[in-house]
Amino acid sequence: MPFTGPIEDRLAIREMYDTYGDGANRMDRAIWLSVWAEDAVWKTHYFEQSGIAAIGAQYDALMAPVTATTFFTQLGSIEVSGDTARASATCQERLMMPGGSFRLTGRNDDDLVKRGGRWLILRRTYHVMIEEAPGVGEVVGEVVGEAVGEVVS
């Protein structure tokens, strides 16, 4: 996938992803949530949440048992068209919690919007690539840890 559009917008989008990652690494809810649009949608293989309040509540539920985390993103594409953009990023995260660590590698496919001069996530679809649940080991797209829900396939 390409990197297209004005370099200034692509840089601002990269900085938005860096802000998101910094918030995730610091376990700072306010920073993490600051890059979502008020009317954002977050869809994963576990859930779908609409609106900033629901996304914030989902963050609270997911992070409740977490004692430490690391989060890294590699952008694969940014396609800017005016005040909208599409981006794809591969993410690796490790969440420490009682009973061990939960590790995820996945891809975010994002629709972005520029509002008030800031780029924000409008719609995020997360695709799991690899999961490693505490006490279970590596599983590809199948097991969900206790902290995030039921077993799905």
C-alpha contacts under 8 A as a table, 3 or more apart, distances in Angstrom:
res1	aa1	res2	aa2	distance
1	M	76	G	6.85
1	M	77	S	5.35
1	M	78	I	7.93
2	P	77	S	5.40
2	P	78	I	6.59
2	P	79	E	6.60
3	F	10	R	7.89
3	F	77	S	5.29
3	F	78	I	4.76
3	F	79	E	5.51
4	T	10	R	7.93
4	T	78	I	6.35
4	T	79	E	4.76
4	T	80	V	5.90
5	G	9	D	7.21
5	G	10	R	7.04
5	G	79	E	6.18
5	G	80	V	4.64
5	G	81	S	6.42
6	P	9	D	5.44
6	P	10	R	6.42
6	P	80	V	7.16
7	I	10	R	4.97
7	I	11	L	6.01
8	E	11	L	5.20
8	E	12	A	6.21
9	D	12	A	5.00
9	D	13	I	6.09
9	D	80	V	7.24
10	R	13	I	5.04
10	R	14	R	6.18
10	R	78	I	6.66
10	R	80	V	7.26
11	L	14	R	5.04
11	L	15	E	6.21
12	A	15	E	5.04
12	A	16	M	6.21
12	A	118	R	7.80
12	A	119	W	6.95
13	I	16	M	4.92
13	I	17	Y	6.40
13	I	119	W	6.08
14	R	17	Y	5.15
14	R	18	D	6.24
14	R	75	L	7.95
15	E	18	D	4.84
15	E	19	T	6.07
16	M	19	T	5.03
16	M	20	Y	6.27
16	M	35	V	6.50
16	M	119	W	6.81
16	M	120	L	7.42
17	Y	20	Y	5.02
17	Y	21	G	6.20
17	Y	73	T	7.57
18	D	21	G	5.04
18	D	22	D	6.04
18	D	73	T	7.98
19	T	22	D	5.04
19	T	23	G	6.17
19	T	31	I	6.94
19	T	32	W	7.21
19	T	35	V	7.59
20	Y	23	G	5.19
20	Y	24	A	6.23
20	Y	31	I	6.78
20	Y	32	W	4.95
20	Y	33	L	7.70
20	Y	34	S	7.86
20	Y	35	V	6.54
21	G	24	A	4.96
21	G	25	N	6.06
21	G	32	W	7.41
21	G	71	F	5.91
21	G	72	F	6.42
21	G	73	T	7.09
22	D	25	N	5.11
22	D	26	R	6.07
22	D	31	I	7.62
22	D	32	W	7.54
23	G	26	R	5.19
23	G	27	M	5.79
23	G	28	D	4.86
23	G	29	R	6.64
23	G	30	A	7.51
23	G	31	I	4.78
23	G	32	W	4.36
24	A	27	M	4.96
24	A	28	D	6.43
24	A	29	R	7.69
24	A	32	W	5.89
24	A	69	T	7.27
24	A	70	T	7.18
24	A	71	F	6.21
25	N	28	D	7.69
25	N	69	T	5.69
25	N	70	T	5.01
25	N	71	F	5.66
26	R	69	T	7.66
27	M	32	W	7.86
27	M	68	A	7.56
27	M	69	T	7.15
28	D	31	I	5.58
28	D	32	W	6.15
29	R	32	W	5.07
29	R	33	L	5.90
29	R	56	G	7.79
29	R	59	Y	7.66
30	A	33	L	5.22
30	A	34	S	5.98
31	I	34	S	5.11
31	I	35	V	7.52
32	W	35	V	6.62
33	L	36	W	5.70
33	L	52	I	7.75
33	L	56	G	6.79
35	V	119	W	7.42
35	V	120	L	4.99
35	V	121	I	6.13
36	W	40	A	6.15
36	W	52	I	6.89
36	W	120	L	5.24
36	W	121	I	4.74
36	W	122	L	6.54
37	A	40	A	4.97
37	A	51	G	7.86
37	A	52	I	6.87
37	A	113	V	7.93
37	A	120	L	5.44
37	A	121	I	5.73
37	A	122	L	5.45
38	E	51	G	5.71
38	E	52	I	4.92
39	D	50	S	6.73
39	D	51	G	4.54
39	D	52	I	6.31
39	D	122	L	6.83
40	A	50	S	5.89
40	A	51	G	5.12
40	A	52	I	6.32
40	A	121	I	6.54
40	A	122	L	4.37
40	A	123	R	5.46
40	A	124	R	7.90
41	V	48	E	7.15
41	V	49	Q	5.68
41	V	50	S	4.38
41	V	51	G	6.21
41	V	55	I	7.86
41	V	122	L	6.34
41	V	123	R	4.70
41	V	124	R	6.24
42	W	48	E	5.62
42	W	49	Q	5.21
42	W	50	S	6.47
42	W	55	I	7.01
42	W	123	R	6.00
42	W	124	R	4.88
42	W	125	T	6.19
42	W	126	Y	7.88
43	K	46	Y	7.89
43	K	47	F	5.97
43	K	48	E	4.22
43	K	49	Q	6.42
43	K	123	R	7.89
43	K	124	R	6.07
43	K	125	T	4.78
43	K	126	Y	6.21
44	T	47	F	5.34
44	T	48	E	6.17
44	T	125	T	5.88
44	T	126	Y	4.81
44	T	127	H	6.62
45	H	126	Y	7.25
45	H	127	H	7.03
45	H	128	V	7.40
46	Y	148	V	7.25
46	Y	149	G	6.98
49	Q	54	A	5.79
49	Q	55	I	5.78
49	Q	58	Q	7.62
50	S	54	A	6.05
50	S	55	I	6.70
51	G	54	A	5.52
51	G	55	I	6.24
52	I	55	I	5.03
52	I	56	G	5.99
53	A	56	G	5.10
53	A	57	A	6.19
54	A	57	A	5.01
54	A	58	Q	6.13
55	I	58	Q	5.03
55	I	59	Y	6.21
56	G	59	Y	5.03
56	G	60	D	6.29
57	A	60	D	5.01
57	A	61	A	6.31
58	Q	61	A	5.11
58	Q	62	L	6.12
59	Y	62	L	5.15
59	Y	63	M	5.93
60	D	63	M	5.29
60	D	64	A	5.85
61	A	64	A	5.40
62	L	65	P	7.34
62	L	66	V	7.80
62	L	147	A	6.22
62	L	148	V	6.10
63	M	66	V	5.07
65	P	97	M	5.70
65	P	98	P	7.20
65	P	147	A	6.98
66	V	69	T	7.32
66	V	95	L	6.10
66	V	96	M	5.60
66	V	97	M	4.71
66	V	98	P	7.83
67	T	95	L	7.50
67	T	96	M	5.55
67	T	97	M	5.50
68	A	95	L	6.04
68	A	96	M	5.11
68	A	97	M	7.37
69	T	93	E	7.10
69	T	94	R	5.50
69	T	95	L	4.54
69	T	96	M	6.02
70	T	93	E	5.44
70	T	94	R	5.30
70	T	95	L	6.80
71	F	91	C	7.08
71	F	92	Q	5.75
71	F	93	E	4.35
71	F	94	R	6.71
72	F	91	C	5.58
72	F	92	Q	5.28
72	F	93	E	6.43
73	T	89	A	6.25
73	T	90	T	5.69
73	T	91	C	4.45
73	T	92	Q	6.61
74	Q	89	A	5.39
74	Q	90	T	5.22
74	Q	91	C	6.43
75	L	78	I	7.62
75	L	87	A	7.50
75	L	88	S	5.99
75	L	89	A	4.16
75	L	90	T	6.40
76	G	87	A	7.39
76	G	88	S	5.32
76	G	89	A	5.26
76	G	90	T	7.13
77	S	86	R	7.81
77	S	87	A	5.23
77	S	88	S	5.25
77	S	89	A	7.16
78	I	85	A	6.91
78	I	86	R	5.84
78	I	87	A	4.39
78	I	88	S	6.83
79	E	85	A	5.36
79	E	86	R	5.21
79	E	87	A	6.30
80	V	83	D	7.50
80	V	84	T	6.13
80	V	85	A	4.24
80	V	86	R	6.65
81	S	84	T	5.45
81	S	85	A	5.71
82	G	85	A	7.63
83	D	113	V	5.74
83	D	114	K	4.88
83	D	115	R	7.66
84	T	111	D	7.34
84	T	112	L	5.56
84	T	113	V	4.52
84	T	114	K	6.20
85	A	111	D	5.93
85	A	112	L	4.95
85	A	113	V	6.39
86	R	109	D	7.48
86	R	110	D	5.64
86	R	111	D	4.69
86	R	112	L	5.93
87	A	109	D	6.03
87	A	110	D	5.19
87	A	111	D	6.62
87	A	112	L	7.49
88	S	107	R	6.90
88	S	108	N	5.63
88	S	109	D	4.62
88	S	110	D	6.15
89	A	107	R	5.52
89	A	108	N	5.25
89	A	109	D	6.76
90	T	105	T	7.22
90	T	106	G	5.67
90	T	107	R	4.32
90	T	108	N	6.38
91	C	104	L	7.84
91	C	105	T	5.58
91	C	106	G	5.40
91	C	107	R	5.97
91	C	108	N	7.39
92	Q	103	R	7.45
92	Q	104	L	5.72
92	Q	105	T	4.46
92	Q	106	G	6.72
93	E	103	R	5.67
93	E	104	L	5.32
93	E	105	T	6.55
94	R	101	S	6.49
94	R	102	F	5.66
94	R	103	R	4.39
94	R	104	L	6.52
95	L	101	S	5.40
95	L	102	F	5.06
95	L	103	R	6.33
96	M	100	G	6.13
96	M	101	S	4.37
96	M	102	F	6.48
97	M	100	G	5.64
97	M	101	S	5.81
97	M	102	F	7.64
98	P	101	S	7.88
99	G	134	P	6.17
99	G	135	G	7.37
100	G	134	P	4.87
100	G	135	G	6.96
101	S	133	A	6.85
101	S	134	P	5.28
102	F	131	E	7.53
102	F	132	E	5.68
102	F	133	A	4.73
102	F	134	P	5.54
102	F	145	G	7.28
103	R	130	I	7.99
103	R	131	E	5.72
103	R	132	E	4.89
103	R	133	A	6.52
104	L	128	V	7.30
104	L	129	M	7.64
104	L	130	I	5.78
104	L	131	E	4.66
104	L	132	E	6.41
105	T	128	V	6.37
105	T	129	M	5.52
105	T	130	I	5.08
105	T	131	E	6.53
106	G	126	Y	6.74
106	G	127	H	5.43
106	G	128	V	4.32
106	G	129	M	4.72
106	G	130	I	6.68
107	R	126	Y	5.68
107	R	127	H	5.15
107	R	128	V	6.57
107	R	129	M	7.27
108	N	124	R	6.32
108	N	125	T	5.65
108	N	126	Y	4.55
108	N	127	H	6.42
109	D	124	R	5.81
109	D	125	T	5.24
109	D	126	Y	6.45
109	D	127	H	7.98
110	D	121	I	6.64
110	D	122	L	7.35
110	D	123	R	5.61
110	D	124	R	4.49
110	D	125	T	6.40
111	D	121	I	6.29
111	D	122	L	5.55
111	D	123	R	5.01
111	D	124	R	6.49
112	L	119	W	6.55
112	L	120	L	5.52
112	L	121	I	4.66
112	L	122	L	5.11
112	L	123	R	6.91
113	V	119	W	5.61
113	V	120	L	5.41
113	V	121	I	6.52
113	V	122	L	6.09
114	K	117	G	5.99
114	K	118	R	5.25
114	K	119	W	4.31
114	K	120	L	6.20
115	R	118	R	5.34
115	R	119	W	6.45
115	R	120	L	7.35
121	I	124	R	6.77
128	V	131	E	7.20
128	V	140	V	7.81
128	V	141	G	5.72
129	M	140	V	6.09
129	M	141	G	5.96
130	I	138	E	7.02
130	I	139	V	6.08
130	I	140	V	4.57
130	I	141	G	5.94
131	E	138	E	5.86
131	E	139	V	5.27
131	E	140	V	5.90
131	E	141	G	6.49
131	E	142	E	7.67
131	E	143	V	7.21
131	E	144	V	7.83
132	E	136	V	6.79
132	E	137	G	5.05
132	E	138	E	4.29
132	E	139	V	5.86
133	A	136	V	5.28
133	A	137	G	5.88
133	A	138	E	7.05
133	A	139	V	7.94
133	A	143	V	7.32
133	A	144	V	6.98
133	A	145	G	5.29
134	P	137	G	6.84
134	P	145	G	7.08
139	V	142	E	6.18
139	V	143	V	6.49
140	V	143	V	7.93
141	G	153	S	7.07
142	E	151	V	7.20
142	E	152	V	5.80
142	E	153	S	4.72
143	V	151	V	5.27
143	V	152	V	6.14
143	V	153	S	7.13
144	V	148	V	6.38
144	V	149	G	6.10
144	V	150	E	6.03
144	V	151	V	5.11
144	V	152	V	6.69
145	G	148	V	5.69
145	G	149	G	6.49
145	G	150	E	7.46
145	G	151	V	7.67
146	E	149	G	5.74
146	E	150	E	7.14
